[in-house]
Each structure stands twice: as structure tokens, then as C-alpha cells.
Amino acid sequence: MPQQHWFMWGIDIFSGLFLVLFWLLLIAVIYMFIADKLQTKQAIRHNYPVIGRFRYIFEKQGEFFRQYFFSQDREELPFNRAERSWVYRAAKNVDRTIAFGSTQVLDKPGAVMFMNSAFPVSDHDTHQTIAVTIGPECKHPYTTDKICHISAMSFGALSRPAVTALSHGAAKAGCWLNTGEGGLSPYHLKGHCDLVFQIGTAKYGVRNEHGHLDPQKLTDIAAHSEVKMFEVKLSQGAKPGKGGILPAIKVTEEIATIRGIPAGQDSISPNGHIELHNVADIIDMINQVRDITGKPTGIKAVLGDMSWVTEFLDEIERRGIEYAPDFFTLDSSDGGTGAAPQALMDNVGLPLRQSLPLLVDLLNERGFKQRIKVIATGKMIMPSYVAWALATGADFIASARGNMFALGCIQSLQCNRDTCPTGITTHNIRLQKGLDPKDKSARVANYNHFLHYDLTMIAHSCGVTDPRYLTRHHARIVQSTGVAVTLDKHYRHMQ
């Protein structure tokens, strides 16, 4: 009897809750029906009340469903599942092998294949890694034997724990970390890694009240032993021809102090340096920064119109090779970590596949390639991409999004909304708690280690002892006819 009593009581409670939920649902549907019919902003909702709302729900969740249920391993953009999976496995130091054949379409036009040698270099032999010096004539030149580095990501665009993890990870990997245009934060310095300080068009961290370069602030930045080089950013891949964009919701008091701007307001950089009007002005700024800091100084740009580069090199020839930048960071036009107008990200500038050979060939023709080191950046997240860049003529590569994947990025495409679910690009404290800098720094270090390791494996397969010995003869690229030709023949037709 007692058991039957409790059972009947449970049935009554459940029935009561069901009726309450039913009436609440009915009221909600009636409310949505009336609201949809009265509003005129969305035609679908007005013409198909209640049911029309599902369109907007599915549209919002479409990215999620495509990523996890419908897209094949090689279909997604900007990075497909196969690419992300390799980075995740490398970062976690787990098995990076695959089985049952490649899912890569090997006869697709543009596909790059490296030419294995009949006499590969033994992986068991010890080989001295080639070290390269940037700015040998500077008071404080910079020498590194690492090829792969961490590209520009500002504190502000990235969260405190994310920048902290990158700093410690770069130190463990022995590579440099570019600060991005947002200034030098305490979190960049935490890991005591090598840093490249980027001077953006707004000159955050080294600007005076009028937005011009402040020599004293520049001297103070250079006084940090961790800061090894300076980079004057002319343009970047996400938004060539437009300055950086940091939404107001991400401009905290701390970020505002570091940048020297008002808190709680959109941080929008000018689309160009106010001091620069011609190539002579660019060279003047490079040498001003280098004279003040005593450290290697270069420029970063996305290539579009090539005439300015020709004029730039003409001006260097006129003044003397000592006035040349110490490096040229070449960005790809197909975007990056920052918020940007779609019209610019999709349609302005040259992708790295086209711009890198053009720049390298131009520097070689003028005899400047040895003096001006080329740093390629833009989707350089895989060993094969790095190998292509080196074979084409780059001296270094730098990757931003590859290291974001190492931090745990899931490509949710919310970098500009302060709602990043992995805590990387948000200043929401609750979301940041999921990012442990100690754990993620180890993953960043692992990723960069295996990026170099597999890059060296490709080089050894091609019969050379070091990836820096890769040339355009070591790789072929598939043409529209389906036939692959060596990179040197392919790029000869591009000129």
C-alpha cells in the first residue's frame, strides 16, 4: 500500500508538471505568433510565424553542424579537419600517423609534391642546424636556428591566459613571439621568450598624444632584453588597407593602459602610418627605429600593387644597402585572427602562394636577398606548407592560427565577439578559466617542436640535411593539365 501511494503521488506530480509545461508552451507559442505577425523587420517570421524562427536558429548553428557532421576531412575553410587534427595531435604529443592512404587530392591544380631522393639523409645521423642572423650590422643582431615562429597576435585580441601560454610555450620551443600591434603587455614578458615588437599604424605602446612615434617609449621597450626585433606593420592579411579593429567590449582598463587609449571604446587603428607618404618615408622610419633601439628592424606587408616594392628597392639602391630593412614579413591576403571587413579579407591583396615567389625573385634580381630576410606568414600551420615556403625562398615562417589551435582553438569563428568558447580570444573571465596556461604552453611547445621535426623529415626525404637547403627543384606543383612541374618552371610563367 505505501508503495502504491507514492507511485500515485508521483503520477499526480508528473501530470501537474506536464500540464504546467503544456500551458506555458502554449502561451509562449501564442506570444511568438503575435510578435512575429506584428513585426516587419524579418519577412520570414512575419509570413511564417513561429515556424520561421527555426530558419534563424539553423542558420546560426550551421557552422557547428557543417564542422562536425557534414564536411569531409579536406573540405572546410579556412582550415580543414585534417589540418586541425594534425596540429591537435602534435600539440598533445600523440600519434601523428594516418592509415589506409591519403585523403589529399594529389592531382588537383596547385597541389605541391616534394621530390623524394633515391638517397635520403639518415634520420639517425646528427646534423648541425643552420643558424641565421638577422641584422648583422645592428648593435644588437639577432641569431636563431629555429625556422618556425609565432606570428603577430595582440593582447586584447587574445586573452591574458592565452598570451601567457604563448610566451611560456615560445620560450620552451626556442622560437620568437610577435606581440602584434597592441603593445607590450606583462603577459608577453612572463615566459621570458624572444619577442618581436610590432609597431602598428596606431603605434600602441610607443605613441605620443598625437599618434606619432615617441622615441622615449621606444627606448623603454627596447630596454627589455626579451625584445629582440622591431617590425613596422604597413598592412596585414586580414585587412590590407585598413587598420586593426578591437571591439569596445574587449577594450578593458588594462588593455587601454597598455595601448594608451580610452577604455570601453572601439580601438580602430588608422589604415596607414600618418608619417608615411612614400617609400622614402618608410625607409626613414625603419632607420629611425633601428637607430633608437639598436636592434634589427623590418616591415610587414601584404603585397598587391608591386610598383611600390620596386620603388622601395630603388630608394635603397640610391641610399645604400645599410638603409635596407633587416627583414620583410610577407603576409598572405586570406585573413588571420583579427576582426576584419569581409570585403577586404575575401578580395584584396595577393595570397602567399602568389606573392612569395614574386617578392623573392625581385629581391634576388636586385641582390638584396641575403641582406633582407623574408618571413612568410599566413596559414603556415603544416610542415608541408613550411617546406614549400622555404623551397620558394623564405628564410623563416611565422604562424598565428597554428598556435591558436595548439592552445585549443576549435575554429568556432567567434574571435571578434568576445564569446570564444575556449577562452583564447575573450575577456570573459568565466570562459578564460578553461584555458590553463601551464598545460597549453606545453602544447604550444610540442606543436612547434613537431612542426620542425616533420619539416626536417621532409627535407631528409628530399636528400638534404637541413630544411633551409630545400630549393624550387625539390618540389613540383600540379598544373591545370594535371601535370606537375618544378616550382622554378611554374613561377617563371608567373613573372
C-alpha positions in Angstrom: 0.0 0.0 0.0 2.7 2.6 0.9 4.5 1.9 -2.4 1.2 2.3 -4.4 0.6 5.6 -2.5 4.0 7.0 -3.5 3.5 5.8 -7.1 0.1 7.6 -7.4 1.6 10.7 -5.8 4.4 10.7 -8.3 1.9 10.3 -11.2 -0.1 13.3 -9.9 3.0 15.4 -9.6 4.2 14.5 -13.1 0.7 15.1 -14.6 0.6 18.5 -12.9 4.1 19.5 -14.2 3.1 18.3 -17.7 0.0 20.5 -17.6 2.0 23.5 -16.4 4.6 23.0 -19.1 1.9 22.5 -21.7 0.2 25.7 -20.9 3.5 27.6 -20.6 4.5 26.3 -24.1 1.1 27.2 -25.5 1.3 30.7 -24.1 4.8 31.0 -25.5 3.7 29.9 -28.9 0.8 32.3 -28.9 3.1 35.1 -27.8 5.6 34.3 -30.6 2.8 34.1 -33.1 1.5 37.5 -32.3 5.0 39.0 -32.0 6.0 37.6 -35.4 2.9 38.8 -37.1 3.3 42.3 -35.7 7.0 42.8 -36.5 8.0 43.8 -40.0 11.9 43.6 -39.9 12.0 39.9 -40.8 9.7 38.8 -43.7 10.2 35.1 -43.0 9.0 35.4 -39.4 6.0 37.6 -40.4 4.9 35.3 -43.2 5.6 32.1 -41.3 5.1 32.9 -37.6 6.8 30.6 -35.0 8.0 28.1 -37.7 10.0 30.8 -39.4 12.1 31.2 -36.3 13.7 27.8 -37.0 15.4 29.3 -40.1 17.4 31.7 -38.0 18.3 29.0 -35.4 19.6 26.7 -38.1 21.5 29.5 -39.8 23.2 30.3 -36.5 24.0 26.7 -35.8 25.0 25.9 -39.4 28.7 26.4 -38.7 28.6 23.9 -35.9 26.7 21.2 -37.9 28.9 21.7 -41.0 32.1 21.3 -38.9 31.2 18.2 -37.0 28.6 16.3 -39.2 28.6 17.2 -42.9 32.1 18.4 -44.0 34.7 15.9 -45.2 38.2 15.9 -43.8 39.5 18.2 -46.6 36.5 20.4 -47.3 36.4 23.1 -44.5 37.7 26.6 -44.7 39.8 28.4 -43.6 41.3 25.2 -42.1 40.0 21.7 -42.8 39.7 18.9 -40.3 42.8 17.1 -41.5 44.9 20.1 -40.9 43.4 20.9 -37.5 43.7 17.2 -36.4 47.4 17.1 -37.2 48.0 20.3 -35.1 46.0 18.9 -32.2 47.9 15.6 -32.2 51.2 17.3 -32.5 50.3 19.7 -29.6 49.2 16.8 -27.4 52.3 14.7 -28.4 50.2 11.7 -29.6 50.4 9.6 -32.7 50.6 11.7 -35.9 50.4 8.9 -38.4 47.4 8.1 -40.6 46.3 4.8 -42.3 44.8 3.4 -45.5 46.0 6.2 -47.8 46.0 9.9 -48.2 42.7 11.9 -48.3 44.6 14.6 -50.2 43.6 15.1 -53.8 47.1 14.8 -55.4 46.2 15.7 -58.9 44.3 18.9 -58.0 45.8 22.0 -59.7 48.0 23.8 -57.2 48.9 20.7 -55.2 52.5 20.7 -54.2 54.5 17.4 -54.0 58.1 17.1 -52.8 60.5 15.0 -54.8 62.0 12.2 -52.7 65.6 11.3 -53.3 67.0 7.8 -54.1 69.5 8.6 -51.3 67.6 10.1 -48.4 69.5 11.5 -45.4 69.5 9.2 -42.5 67.3 10.4 -39.6 69.7 8.8 -37.2 72.7 10.9 -38.2 73.3 14.1 -36.3 73.3 17.3 -38.4 74.1 20.8 -37.2 71.0 23.0 -37.6 71.7 26.1 -39.6 71.6 29.4 -37.6 70.6 32.6 -39.3 71.5 36.1 -38.2 69.1 39.0 -38.8 70.5 42.5 -38.8 74.2 41.5 -38.5 75.3 45.2 -38.7 73.0 46.2 -35.9 74.3 47.0 -32.4 72.2 44.0 -31.2 71.9 41.5 -34.0 69.5 38.5 -33.6 70.6 34.9 -34.3 68.3 31.9 -34.2 68.4 28.3 -35.6 64.6 28.0 -35.5 62.6 28.2 -38.7 59.1 28.3 -37.4 57.9 31.1 -35.1 54.7 32.6 -33.6 53.1 35.3 -35.7 51.6 38.6 -34.5 48.7 38.3 -32.0 47.9 41.3 -29.8 47.0 41.2 -26.1 43.4 42.4 -26.4 42.6 40.3 -29.5 43.9 37.4 -27.3 43.2 36.9 -23.6 45.6 37.1 -20.7 46.0 33.3 -20.2 46.4 32.8 -24.0 49.2 35.3 -24.3 50.8 33.9 -21.1 50.7 30.4 -22.5 52.2 31.5 -25.9 55.0 33.3 -24.0 55.9 30.3 -22.0 55.4 28.0 -25.0 57.7 30.1 -27.2 60.4 30.0 -24.5 60.2 26.2 -24.3 60.3 25.9 -28.1 63.1 28.4 -28.5 61.2 30.5 -31.1 60.1 34.1 -31.1 56.7 35.5 -30.3 55.4 38.6 -32.2 53.5 40.9 -29.8 51.1 42.1 -32.5 50.2 45.8 -32.8 48.5 46.0 -29.3 51.7 46.9 -27.4 53.9 45.0 -25.0 51.9 43.5 -22.1 53.2 41.9 -18.9 51.9 38.6 -20.2 54.2 38.7 -23.3 57.1 39.0 -20.9 56.1 36.3 -18.4 57.7 33.4 -20.2 61.0 35.3 -21.0 60.8 34.2 -24.6 62.3 36.1 -27.6 59.9 38.9 -28.7 59.3 40.8 -31.9 57.7 44.1 -31.0 55.2 45.2 -33.7 54.6 48.9 -34.4 51.2 49.1 -36.0 49.7 52.1 -37.6 48.3 53.4 -34.3 51.8 52.8 -32.6 50.2 51.4 -29.5 52.7 51.4 -26.6 55.2 53.7 -28.4 52.9 56.6 -29.4 52.7 60.2 -28.2 49.4 62.1 -27.7 49.3 63.0 -31.4 49.8 59.4 -32.6 53.4 59.8 -33.7 56.3 57.7 -32.7 57.6 58.5 -29.2 61.4 58.0 -29.0 61.5 57.6 -25.2 58.7 55.0 -25.2 60.5 53.2 -28.0 63.8 53.3 -26.0 61.9 51.9 -22.9 60.5 49.0 -25.0 64.0 48.2 -26.4 65.4 48.1 -22.9 63.7 44.8 -22.3 66.2 42.1 -23.1 63.4 39.8 -24.3 62.6 42.2 -27.2 64.9 41.2 -30.0 63.5 42.9 -33.1 61.0 45.6 -34.2 58.5 45.2 -37.0 56.8 48.2 -38.7 53.4 46.9 -39.9 52.3 48.5 -43.1 49.4 46.1 -43.7 48.2 42.7 -42.7 46.4 39.8 -44.3 43.0 40.1 -42.6 42.5 43.7 -43.7 45.0 45.1 -46.2 44.4 48.8 -46.5 42.6 49.1 -43.1 43.9 49.4 -39.6 43.3 46.9 -36.7 39.9 46.6 -35.1 39.4 45.8 -31.4 35.7 45.9 -30.5 34.8 48.1 -27.4 33.7 45.1 -25.4 37.3 43.9 -25.5 39.0 47.2 -24.6 39.3 46.7 -20.8 41.1 49.2 -18.5 44.2 47.1 -18.6 44.3 47.0 -22.4 43.6 50.7 -22.6 46.5 51.5 -20.3 48.9 49.3 -22.3 47.8 50.8 -25.6 47.4 54.4 -24.4 43.7 54.7 -25.5 40.3 55.2 -23.8 38.7 52.2 -22.2 35.3 50.8 -23.4 35.6 52.3 -26.9 36.3 50.6 -30.2 40.1 50.6 -30.8 40.4 51.3 -34.5 43.9 51.9 -36.0 44.4 54.2 -38.9 44.7 52.5 -42.3 48.2 53.7 -42.6 51.0 55.4 -40.7 50.4 59.2 -40.6 54.1 59.8 -41.2 54.3 57.7 -44.4 53.5 59.2 -47.8 56.1 57.5 -50.0 58.8 54.8 -49.9 61.4 57.3 -48.7 59.3 57.8 -45.6 59.2 54.0 -45.0 63.0 53.8 -45.1 63.3 56.8 -42.8 61.0 55.2 -40.2 62.9 51.9 -40.4 66.2 53.6 -39.8 64.7 55.8 -37.0 63.5 52.8 -35.1 66.8 50.9 -35.7 68.9 53.9 -34.6 67.0 54.4 -31.4 66.8 50.7 -30.4 70.0 49.3 -31.9 68.0 46.2 -32.8 67.0 44.6 -36.2 64.1 46.4 -37.7 61.9 45.3 -40.6 58.5 45.7 -42.2 55.3 43.7 -42.6 53.0 43.9 -45.6 50.6 42.2 -47.8 51.6 42.5 -51.4 49.1 43.9 -54.0 50.4 46.6 -56.2 54.1 45.7 -56.8 55.3 49.1 -58.0 55.9 50.4 -54.5 58.2 47.5 -53.8 60.2 48.3 -56.9 60.4 52.0 -55.9 61.3 50.9 -52.4 64.3 48.8 -53.6 65.3 51.7 -56.0 65.5 54.0 -53.0 67.6 51.5 -51.1 70.0 51.3 -54.0 70.2 55.1 -54.1 70.9 55.4 -50.4 73.0 52.2 -49.8 72.3 48.7 -48.6 72.8 49.7 -45.0 69.5 51.5 -45.1 67.6 48.4 -46.1 65.2 46.7 -43.6 66.7 43.7 -41.9 63.7 41.6 -42.7 60.4 41.7 -44.7 57.4 39.8 -43.2 55.2 38.9 -46.0 51.6 38.2 -45.1 49.0 36.4 -47.1 45.8 38.1 -48.1 43.4 35.4 -46.9 42.9 36.6 -43.4 44.1 36.0 -39.9 43.0 36.0 -36.3 41.6 39.6 -36.2 38.2 41.1 -36.9 38.0 42.4 -40.4 35.5 43.5 -43.1 34.7 40.6 -45.4 35.2 42.7 -48.5 38.9 43.1 -47.6 39.5 39.6 -46.2 38.0 38.0 -49.3 39.0 40.2 -52.1 42.0 42.5 -51.5 45.7 41.6 -51.8 47.7 38.6 -53.1 47.7 35.2 -51.3 51.1 34.0 -50.2 51.2 31.3 -53.0 51.5 34.2 -55.5 53.2 37.0 -53.5 56.1 35.0 -52.0 57.8 33.9 -55.3 57.3 37.5 -56.7 59.0 39.1 -53.7 61.8 36.5 -53.5 62.5 36.8 -57.2 62.6 40.6 -57.0 65.0 40.6 -54.1 67.2 38.1 -55.9 67.3 40.2 -59.0 68.4 43.3 -57.0 70.9 41.3 -55.0 69.1 42.1 -51.7 68.0 38.6 -50.7 71.0 37.9 -48.5 70.5 41.3 -46.7 66.8 41.3 -46.3 65.5 38.1 -44.7 62.0 37.0 -45.7 59.5 35.8 -43.1 56.4 34.2 -44.6 53.2 34.2 -42.7 49.6 33.3 -43.5 48.2 29.8 -42.9 51.6 28.3 -42.4 50.4 25.6 -40.0 51.6 22.4 -41.6 55.2 21.0 -42.1 54.5 20.7 -45.9 53.4 24.4 -46.1 56.6 25.4 -44.3 58.7 23.3 -46.7 57.0 24.9 -49.7 57.8 28.4 -48.3 61.4 27.5 -47.7 61.8 25.9 -51.1 60.2 29.1 -52.7 62.8 31.3 -50.9 61.5 32.2 -47.4 64.1 32.3 -44.6 61.5 31.9 -41.8 57.8 31.3 -41.3 55.5 32.6 -38.6 52.1 31.1 -37.7 49.4 32.6 -35.6 46.4 30.3 -36.1 48.5 27.1 -35.9 49.5 28.1 -32.4 45.9 29.1 -31.6 44.9 25.5 -32.5 47.7 24.3 -30.2 46.1 26.4 -27.4 42.8 24.6 -28.0 41.0 26.7 -30.7 38.2 24.8 -32.3 37.6 27.2 -35.2 34.3 28.4 -33.8 34.7 31.7 -35.8 33.9 33.9 -32.8 37.2 35.7 -32.5 35.6 39.1 -32.9 32.6 38.5 -30.5 34.2 38.1 -27.0 32.4 34.8 -26.8 35.3 32.4 -27.7 34.3 29.1 -26.1 37.9 28.1 -25.5 38.9 31.3 -23.7 41.6 32.3 -26.3 40.0 35.4 -27.8 37.7 36.5 -25.0 38.0 38.7 -21.9 35.1 36.9 -20.2 36.6 35.6 -17.0 34.3 32.5 -16.9 35.4 31.4 -20.4 39.1 32.1 -19.7 39.1 29.7 -16.7 39.0 26.8 -19.2 42.5 27.8 -20.5 45.3 26.7 -18.2 48.5 28.5 -19.3 50.7 25.8 -17.9 49.0 23.0 -19.8 48.6 25.0 -23.0 52.2 26.3 -23.0 53.4 22.7 -23.1 51.1 22.1 -26.1 52.4 25.2 -27.9 56.0 23.9 -27.3 55.0 20.4 -28.6 53.4 21.8 -31.7 56.4 23.9 -32.6 58.8 21.0 -31.9 56.9 18.6 -34.2 56.4 21.3 -36.8 60.2 21.4 -37.0 60.6 17.6 -36.7 58.3 16.8 -39.6 59.7 19.6 -41.7 63.2 18.1 -41.2 61.7 14.7 -42.1 60.5 16.1 -45.5 64.0 17.6 -46.1 65.7 14.3 -45.3 63.4 12.5 -47.7 64.4 15.0 -50.4 68.1 14.2 -49.8 69.1 17.4 -47.9 70.4 17.6 -44.4 68.5 20.8 -43.4 65.2 22.3 -44.5 67.0 25.5 -45.4 68.6 23.6 -48.2 65.3 23.0 -49.9 65.0 24.7 -53.3 62.4 25.1 -56.0 63.9 22.0 -57.7 62.8 19.8 -54.7 59.1 20.3 -55.3 56.6 20.1 -58.1 53.2 21.8 -58.4 50.3 20.4 -60.4 49.2 22.5 -63.4 45.7 22.8 -64.8 46.6 20.0 -67.3 47.2 17.6 -64.3 50.9 17.5 -65.0 53.3 18.6 -62.2 56.3 20.8 -63.0 59.1 22.0 -60.7 58.5 25.2 -58.8 61.1 27.1 -60.7 59.4 26.4 -64.0 55.9 27.2 -62.6 57.0 30.6 -61.1 58.9 31.5 -64.2 55.5 31.6 -66.0 54.1 33.9 -63.3 56.5 36.7 -63.9 
